[in-house]
Amino acid sequence: MAPAGNDGRDGYLAFVESHQHRLLRAAYLICGNRHQAEDLLQDALLKLALRWASVRDGDPSAYVRAILYRDAVSWWRRRRREWLSAAPPEQIAHDRDGALRLTLHDALGLLPPRQRAVLVLRYYEDLTEVATAEALGVTVGTVKSQCHAALRRLREVAPDLARDARPGQGPADLATGLEVNP
């Protein structure tokens, strides 16, 4: 039995430490969002702490799961409000950046894995040539040659990536990264 001075605090802390990962996984599976799952679990554990004396002899994890489910449904209901209006919503404008992203995604899928990895590490992760070489376990020269070959291949399979639809900009004004080593 726990000493009277801590009011079961040690038991609560032991429960949280031993069950928090499973409960977080359950919260994530309920709501599908890591940040929301963390918030749900934090609120549920606070509610458990307030009721620990009456819940600790039963099944505290079932109690927390019930709170998670109930609070997730309440959150969903609060945000599920539909707004009716007399006019239809505005039409979505053509998303040039979205189309370019899809084109880039498709073009990257056509590259060999090593070339794709070099481009992602160099231009998406913004690593240096040395850091990219270390990450891939190759020489700096290999990174340079793979990057050059990958950019040349991207220009071949997706010429739209080198063009910009914004008026007033010519090819010399572009900064897409595809201009490197033309």
C-alpha positions in Angstrom: 0.0 0.0 0.0 1.2 3.5 -0.8 2.3 5.8 1.9 -0.5 8.2 3.0 1.7 11.2 2.1 1.7 10.8 -1.7 -2.1 10.0 -2.2 -1.2 7.3 -4.8 0.9 9.6 -6.8 3.6 7.0 -7.3 1.0 4.5 -8.6 -0.3 7.1 -11.0 3.2 7.9 -12.3 4.0 4.2 -12.7 0.8 3.7 -14.7 1.5 6.6 -17.0 5.1 5.5 -17.6 4.1 1.9 -18.4 1.1 2.7 -20.5 1.7 6.1 -22.2 3.1 4.6 -25.5 0.2 2.2 -26.0 -2.3 4.9 -25.1 -0.7 7.4 -27.5 -0.8 4.8 -30.2 -4.5 4.2 -29.5 -5.1 8.0 -29.5 -3.3 8.3 -32.9 -5.4 5.5 -34.4 -8.5 7.2 -33.2 -7.9 10.6 -34.6 -5.2 10.1 -37.3 -3.2 13.2 -36.3 -0.1 13.0 -34.0 -0.5 16.4 -32.5 -4.2 15.9 -31.8 -3.4 12.5 -30.4 -0.9 14.0 -27.9 -3.5 16.6 -26.9 -6.2 14.0 -26.4 -3.9 11.8 -24.3 -2.7 14.7 -22.2 -6.3 15.7 -21.4 -7.3 12.1 -20.7 -4.3 11.6 -18.3 -5.3 14.8 -16.5 -8.8 13.5 -16.1 -7.4 10.2 -14.9 -5.2 12.0 -12.3 -8.2 13.8 -10.9 -10.1 10.5 -10.5 -7.1 8.3 -9.7 -8.2 7.3 -6.2 -11.5 5.8 -7.4 -10.1 4.3 -10.7 -6.8 2.8 -9.6 -8.2 -0.4 -8.3 -10.2 -1.1 -11.4 -8.8 -0.9 -15.0 -7.3 2.6 -15.5 -6.3 1.9 -19.1 -9.9 1.1 -20.0 -10.9 4.3 -18.3 -8.4 6.4 -20.3 -9.4 4.7 -23.5 -13.0 5.6 -22.9 -12.0 9.2 -22.3 -9.9 9.2 -25.5 -12.8 7.9 -27.6 -15.4 10.2 -26.0 -13.2 13.3 -26.3 -12.2 12.5 -29.9 -15.9 12.2 -30.9 -16.6 15.5 -29.1 -13.8 17.2 -30.9 -15.0 15.8 -34.3 -18.6 17.0 -33.6 -17.5 20.5 -32.7 -15.5 20.9 -35.9 -18.0 19.1 -38.2 -20.3 22.1 -38.5 -21.6 22.7 -42.0 -22.1 26.3 -43.1 -25.0 26.8 -45.4 -25.0 29.7 -47.8 -27.1 31.0 -50.6 -24.2 31.2 -53.1 -22.0 28.3 -54.1 -18.4 28.4 -52.9 -15.8 30.2 -55.0 -14.1 28.3 -57.7 -10.6 27.2 -56.9 -8.0 28.9 -59.0 -5.6 26.9 -61.1 -2.7 25.9 -58.9 0.4 26.3 -60.9 2.7 25.3 -58.0 0.6 22.2 -57.3 0.9 21.1 -60.9 4.7 21.7 -60.8 4.9 19.6 -57.6 3.1 16.8 -59.3 5.3 17.1 -62.4 8.4 17.0 -60.2 7.1 14.0 -58.2 6.4 12.1 -61.4 9.8 13.0 -62.9 11.6 12.0 -59.7 9.9 8.6 -59.9 11.5 8.0 -63.3 15.0 8.5 -61.9 17.2 5.6 -60.6 17.1 5.4 -56.8 20.7 6.7 -56.3 20.0 9.8 -58.5 16.7 10.4 -56.7 18.4 10.1 -53.3 21.2 12.6 -54.4 18.6 15.2 -55.6 16.5 14.8 -52.5 19.4 15.1 -50.1 21.1 18.0 -52.0 18.0 20.1 -52.9 15.2 19.1 -50.5 17.2 18.4 -47.4 19.7 21.1 -48.4 22.8 19.0 -47.6 26.3 19.8 -48.9 28.0 17.6 -51.3 30.2 16.2 -48.5 27.2 15.6 -46.2 25.3 13.9 -49.0 28.3 11.7 -49.8 28.6 10.7 -46.1 24.8 10.0 -45.9 24.9 7.7 -49.0 28.3 6.2 -48.3 29.8 7.3 -51.6 32.5 9.7 -52.7 31.9 13.4 -53.3 32.7 12.8 -57.0 29.9 10.3 -57.2 27.5 12.8 -55.7 28.5 15.4 -58.3 28.2 13.0 -61.2 24.9 11.5 -60.0 23.5 15.0 -59.4 24.6 16.2 -62.9 23.1 13.1 -64.5 19.9 13.4 -62.5 19.3 17.1 -63.4 20.0 16.3 -67.1 17.5 13.5 -67.0 14.9 15.7 -65.2 15.3 18.3 -68.0 14.6 15.6 -70.6 11.6 14.0 -68.9 10.0 17.2 -67.5 10.9 20.3 -69.5 8.0 22.1 -67.8 10.1 22.3 -64.6 12.5 24.7 -66.3 9.7 27.0 -67.4 7.9 29.6 -65.3 4.4 30.7 -66.1 4.8 34.1 -64.3 4.8 36.9 -66.8 7.9 39.1 -67.1 10.4 36.4 -66.3 12.5 34.9 -68.9 14.6 31.7 -68.6 17.5 33.7 -67.3 15.5 34.8 -64.3 14.6 31.4 -63.1 15.9 29.9 -59.9 14.5 26.4 -59.9 17.7 24.5 -59.3 17.4 22.9 -62.7 19.7 25.5 -64.2 22.7 24.2 -62.3 25.2 22.6 -64.7 23.1 23.0 -67.9 
